[in-house]
């Protein structure tokens, strides 16, 4: 599971995703850390349980 998290741009991708105007219309707010968790779950095909 560490491969995706350890790549150099993952945190930047999460920050950019949070800053995207469409993210604000989601029913649940998020921050970069939770976005990174969601992206990691999507990458590895895991359920988002947080």
C-alpha positions as CSV (number, residue, x, y, z in Angstrom):
1,X,0.0,0.0,0.0
2,X,3.0,2.3,0.4
3,X,3.8,2.7,-3.3
4,X,1.0,5.2,-4.0
5,X,1.5,7.2,-0.8
6,X,5.3,7.3,-1.4
7,X,5.1,8.8,-4.9
8,X,6.2,12.4,-5.0
9,X,3.1,13.9,-6.4
10,X,0.3,12.3,-4.3
11,X,0.1,15.0,-1.7
12,X,0.1,17.6,-4.5
13,X,-2.7,15.8,-6.3
14,X,-4.8,15.7,-3.1
15,X,-4.2,19.5,-2.4
16,X,-5.2,20.3,-6.0
17,X,-8.3,18.1,-5.8
18,X,-9.4,19.9,-2.6
19,X,-8.9,23.2,-4.4
20,X,-11.0,22.2,-7.4
21,X,-14.2,24.2,-7.5
22,X,-16.3,21.0,-8.0
23,X,-15.0,19.5,-4.7
24,X,-16.9,22.2,-2.8
25,X,-20.2,20.9,-4.1
26,X,-19.7,17.4,-2.5
27,X,-22.1,16.6,0.3
28,X,-19.3,16.1,2.7
29,X,-16.4,18.5,3.2
30,X,-12.8,17.3,3.0
31,X,-9.2,18.3,3.5
32,X,-6.0,17.3,1.8
33,X,-5.3,14.5,4.2
34,X,-8.7,12.9,3.8
35,X,-8.6,13.4,0.1
36,X,-5.2,11.5,0.0
37,X,-6.9,8.7,1.9
38,X,-9.8,8.6,-0.6
39,X,-7.4,8.6,-3.5
40,X,-5.3,5.9,-2.0
41,X,-8.5,3.8,-1.5
42,X,-9.5,4.4,-5.1
43,X,-6.0,3.4,-6.3
44,X,-6.0,0.2,-4.4
45,X,-9.7,-0.7,-4.9
46,X,-10.5,-0.4,-1.2
47,X,-13.6,0.7,0.5
48,X,-13.6,4.3,1.9
49,X,-14.5,3.7,5.5
50,X,-13.7,7.0,7.2
